Amino acid sequence: MLCPLLFSASAQAATLEQIRERGVIRIAVADEPPYGYLNKDGKALGVGPEVATRILEGLGLVRIEWVQTDFKNLIPGLEGGRFDMAAAEMAILPERCTRVLFSDPNTSYGEGLLVLASNPNRILAYEDFIERSDTIRVAVQEGTVTQDMFIAMGINPDRIVTVEHLPEAVDAIVGGLADAFAATGMTVALMENMSPKVEAEFDFKDPVIDGREIRYFGGFTFPLDAEDLRDAVNEALKEEKSNGDWHQTLSRYGFLTKDIIYSYRFDNEQLCQGQG
């Protein structure tokens, strides 16, 4: 459900004990399958919500108030006290670690590309938007790591179209405002179902920067002063990842064996230090 409450930008995070006393924990998602979203009945789905629900039940937190917001509002919402936690599989990045706390990775994922059906422009790599900057444009979801990566790669900002919601990206491609949409591979694959006029480009070449394939590690996110909640969730996540239910949940949402194995590769401290 949407949360109408407003909090000051300097709101202090509730402790785990205070949340237990309150009787409900507020968790945000960003309407991005398969990571975290609400269906038309307000039920939270996606790998983040499903794993979080099991973890929190083990911590005695059985009542969850789900908050759906735009991706760009996840970190400000945590900072401002609109919710206690985010289960959106947000990528763990050093610059984000200065503003929020992360659990260890719950998932790992790579990049992808959504194009017009049959890919008439033959866009196969993010580098195409540099080499063909005079003729093609790319859409990205505002506030995501993909947007930051394009800027770092030197893609002309004038050729980047930002959208807030995934259906807007499909409309941008079909309507000619953009020639492709860049996002994580799994998001792109699911977006094929939104319209027969678009498709995922499966010959997509994974971006390589400084000799390293780009891969992200998604975790649960908390306010900076919510260490006790983060630590409790993190400890439970380690146990969760040792049983078959976690593996089955990720597989059911389309994560590959490589994605699952890579989620063990780094912990939150290493990723916050830029080692991922």
C-alpha positions as CSV (number, residue, x, y, z in Angstrom):
1,M,0.0,0.0,0.0
2,L,1.1,3.6,-0.4
3,C,2.2,5.4,2.7
4,P,0.7,8.9,3.1
5,L,2.8,9.8,6.2
6,L,5.4,12.5,6.0
7,F,8.6,12.7,8.1
8,S,11.3,15.2,8.5
9,A,14.5,14.8,6.5
10,S,16.5,14.3,9.8
11,A,14.1,11.7,11.2
12,Q,15.9,9.2,13.5
13,A,15.5,5.6,12.5
14,A,13.5,3.3,14.7
15,T,15.5,0.6,16.5
16,L,14.6,-3.1,16.0
17,E,13.0,-3.1,19.5
18,Q,11.0,0.0,18.7
19,I,9.7,-1.6,15.5
20,R,8.7,-4.7,17.5
21,E,6.9,-2.5,20.0
22,R,5.2,-0.6,17.1
23,G,4.1,-3.9,15.7
24,V,4.7,-3.1,12.0
25,I,7.7,-2.5,9.8
26,R,7.5,-0.3,6.7
27,I,9.3,-1.6,3.7
28,A,9.7,0.1,0.3
29,V,9.7,-1.4,-3.2
30,A,10.2,0.4,-6.5
31,D,7.7,-1.3,-8.8
32,E,10.5,-3.2,-10.7
33,P,9.9,-6.9,-11.4
34,P,11.5,-9.2,-10.6
35,Y,13.2,-7.4,-7.7
36,G,10.3,-5.8,-5.8
37,Y,6.8,-4.6,-6.7
38,L,3.2,-4.6,-5.7
39,N,0.5,-6.3,-7.8
40,K,-2.9,-4.8,-8.4
41,D,-4.2,-6.1,-5.1
42,G,-1.3,-4.5,-3.2
43,K,0.5,-7.8,-2.5
44,A,4.3,-7.5,-2.4
45,L,6.0,-9.7,-4.9
46,G,9.5,-10.1,-6.2
47,V,12.7,-11.7,-4.9
48,G,13.3,-8.9,-2.4
49,P,9.9,-9.0,-0.7
50,E,9.7,-12.8,-0.6
51,V,13.1,-13.2,1.0
52,A,12.5,-10.2,3.3
53,T,9.2,-11.6,4.5
54,R,10.7,-14.9,5.6
55,I,13.6,-13.2,7.3
56,L,11.4,-10.7,9.2
57,E,9.0,-13.5,10.3
58,G,12.0,-15.1,11.9
59,L,12.8,-11.9,13.7
60,G,9.2,-11.7,15.1
61,L,8.1,-9.0,12.6
62,V,5.0,-10.5,10.9
63,R,3.2,-7.3,10.0
64,I,4.7,-5.4,7.0
65,E,3.4,-2.2,5.5
66,W,4.6,-2.2,1.9
67,V,5.4,1.2,0.4
68,Q,5.7,1.6,-3.4
69,T,7.8,4.6,-4.6
70,D,9.9,5.6,-7.5
71,F,13.4,4.2,-7.5
72,K,14.9,7.6,-7.2
73,N,13.0,8.1,-3.9
74,L,14.2,5.0,-2.1
75,I,17.3,6.5,-0.5
76,P,15.7,9.9,0.3
77,G,12.7,8.0,1.8
78,L,15.1,6.0,4.0
79,E,16.9,9.2,5.0
80,G,13.6,11.0,5.7
81,G,12.0,8.2,7.8
82,R,9.2,7.3,5.3
83,F,10.1,3.6,5.7
84,D,12.4,1.4,7.8
85,M,13.9,-0.7,5.0
86,A,13.9,-1.1,1.3
87,A,13.6,-4.5,-0.4
88,A,14.2,-3.4,-4.0
89,E,17.5,-5.2,-4.6
90,M,19.3,-1.8,-4.9
91,A,22.9,-2.2,-6.1
92,I,25.5,-1.8,-3.4
93,L,27.8,1.0,-4.4
94,P,30.3,3.1,-2.5
95,E,28.6,6.4,-3.1
96,R,25.3,4.9,-1.8
97,C,27.0,3.5,1.3
98,T,27.6,7.1,2.4
99,R,23.9,7.6,2.7
100,V,22.3,4.3,3.6
101,L,23.3,0.9,5.1
102,F,23.2,-2.3,3.1
103,S,22.9,-5.9,3.9
104,D,25.2,-8.4,2.3
105,P,24.1,-9.2,-1.3
106,N,20.8,-11.1,-1.7
107,T,21.2,-11.1,-5.5
108,S,23.6,-10.4,-8.4
109,Y,22.7,-9.3,-11.9
110,G,24.1,-8.0,-15.2
111,E,23.0,-5.5,-17.8
112,G,20.5,-5.8,-20.7
113,L,18.9,-3.9,-23.6
114,L,15.3,-3.5,-24.8
115,V,14.8,-2.5,-28.4
116,L,12.1,-2.3,-31.1
117,A,11.0,-5.7,-32.3
118,S,13.6,-7.2,-34.7
119,N,16.1,-4.5,-33.5
120,P,16.0,-2.5,-36.8
121,N,18.8,-0.3,-35.6
122,R,21.1,-3.2,-34.7
123,I,21.9,-1.9,-31.3
124,L,24.0,-4.6,-29.6
125,A,26.0,-2.8,-26.9
126,Y,26.0,0.2,-24.7
127,E,29.1,1.4,-26.6
128,D,26.8,1.9,-29.7
129,F,25.4,5.0,-28.0
130,I,28.9,6.5,-28.0
131,E,29.8,5.5,-31.5
132,R,26.5,6.4,-33.0
133,S,25.6,9.3,-30.8
134,D,24.3,11.4,-33.7
135,T,21.6,8.9,-34.6
136,I,20.4,6.8,-31.6
137,R,19.2,7.6,-28.1
138,V,18.9,5.4,-25.0
139,A,16.3,5.5,-22.3
140,V,17.1,4.8,-18.6
141,Q,15.2,4.7,-15.4
142,E,16.0,7.8,-13.4
143,G,18.3,7.3,-10.4
144,T,19.6,3.8,-11.4
145,V,23.2,2.6,-11.8
146,T,22.7,2.4,-15.5
147,Q,22.2,6.1,-15.8
148,D,25.3,6.7,-13.7
149,M,27.3,4.2,-15.8
150,F,26.4,5.9,-19.1
151,I,27.5,9.3,-17.9
152,A,30.8,7.7,-16.7
153,M,31.3,6.0,-20.1
154,G,31.1,9.4,-21.7
155,I,27.8,9.0,-23.5
156,N,26.4,12.4,-24.5
157,P,23.7,13.3,-21.8
158,D,21.6,14.9,-24.6
159,R,21.2,11.3,-26.0
160,I,19.9,9.9,-22.7
161,V,16.1,9.9,-22.1
162,T,15.1,9.4,-18.4
163,V,11.9,7.8,-17.4
164,E,10.4,7.1,-13.9
165,H,8.4,4.0,-14.6
166,L,9.0,1.0,-16.8
167,P,5.9,1.4,-19.0
168,E,7.2,4.8,-20.0
169,A,10.3,3.2,-21.4
170,V,8.2,1.0,-23.7
171,D,6.2,4.1,-24.8
172,A,9.4,6.0,-25.5
173,I,10.8,3.2,-27.8
174,V,7.5,2.6,-29.6
175,G,6.9,6.4,-29.9
176,G,10.4,7.1,-31.3
177,L,11.6,9.2,-28.3
178,A,14.3,6.6,-27.7
179,D,15.8,3.7,-29.7
180,A,16.4,1.4,-26.8
181,F,16.0,1.1,-23.0
182,A,18.9,0.0,-20.9
183,A,18.4,-1.8,-17.5
184,T,19.3,-5.0,-15.8
185,G,19.0,-8.0,-18.0
186,M,16.2,-9.6,-16.0
187,T,14.1,-6.4,-16.0
188,V,14.5,-6.1,-19.8
189,A,13.6,-9.8,-20.3
190,L,10.3,-9.3,-18.3
191,M,9.5,-6.0,-20.2
192,E,9.2,-8.0,-23.4
193,N,5.7,-9.0,-22.2
194,M,4.6,-5.3,-22.1
195,S,4.3,-4.9,-25.8
196,P,4.7,-7.0,-29.0
197,K,6.5,-4.0,-30.5
198,V,9.6,-4.4,-28.3
199,E,12.0,-7.2,-27.4
200,A,15.1,-8.0,-25.4
201,E,18.3,-8.1,-27.4
202,F,19.8,-11.5,-26.6
203,D,23.0,-10.8,-28.6
204,F,23.7,-8.0,-26.2
205,K,27.4,-7.6,-25.4
206,D,28.0,-7.1,-21.6
207,P,29.7,-3.8,-20.9
208,V,33.3,-4.0,-19.8
209,I,34.9,-1.1,-18.0
210,D,38.6,-1.1,-17.0
211,G,38.8,-4.7,-18.1
212,R,36.0,-5.9,-15.9
213,E,32.5,-7.1,-16.8
214,I,29.9,-5.0,-15.2
215,R,27.9,-6.9,-12.6
216,Y,25.9,-5.5,-9.7
217,F,25.1,-6.9,-6.3
218,G,21.7,-6.1,-4.8
219,G,20.9,-6.0,-1.1
220,F,18.4,-4.8,1.5
221,T,18.7,-1.1,2.4
222,F,18.3,0.7,5.7
223,P,18.8,4.2,7.2
224,L,22.4,5.0,8.3
225,D,21.5,4.8,12.0
226,A,19.6,1.5,11.8
227,E,22.6,-0.7,12.4
228,D,20.8,-3.1,14.8
229,L,18.0,-3.8,12.3
230,R,20.5,-4.1,9.4
231,D,22.7,-6.5,11.5
232,A,19.8,-8.6,12.5
233,V,18.6,-8.9,8.9
234,N,22.1,-9.5,7.7
235,E,22.6,-12.4,10.1
236,A,19.3,-13.9,9.2
237,L,20.1,-13.5,5.5
238,K,23.3,-15.6,5.9
239,E,21.1,-18.4,7.3
240,E,18.5,-17.9,4.6
241,K,21.0,-18.3,1.8
242,S,22.1,-21.7,3.2
243,N,18.7,-23.3,2.7
244,G,16.9,-24.4,-0.4
245,D,14.0,-22.0,-0.2
246,W,16.2,-19.0,-1.0
247,H,17.7,-20.8,-4.0
248,Q,14.3,-21.8,-5.3
249,T,12.9,-18.2,-4.8
250,L,15.7,-16.7,-6.9
251,S,15.4,-19.4,-9.6
252,R,11.6,-18.9,-9.8
253,Y,12.1,-15.2,-10.5
254,G,14.5,-16.0,-13.3
255,F,17.9,-15.7,-11.7
256,L,20.5,-18.0,-13.3
257,T,23.0,-20.2,-11.5
258,K,25.7,-17.6,-12.3
259,D,23.6,-14.9,-10.6
260,I,23.1,-17.0,-7.5
261,I,26.8,-18.1,-7.2
262,Y,28.0,-14.5,-7.7
263,S,25.9,-13.3,-4.8
264,Y,28.4,-15.0,-2.5
265,R,31.4,-13.3,-4.0
266,F,31.5,-10.1,-1.9
267,D,30.0,-8.9,1.4
268,N,28.6,-5.5,2.0
269,E,31.8,-4.1,3.4
270,Q,33.8,-5.1,0.3
271,L,31.2,-3.6,-2.0
272,C,31.0,-0.4,-0.1
273,Q,34.8,-0.1,-0.5
274,G,34.4,-0.5,-4.3
275,Q,35.8,-4.1,-4.5
276,G,32.9,-5.5,-6.5
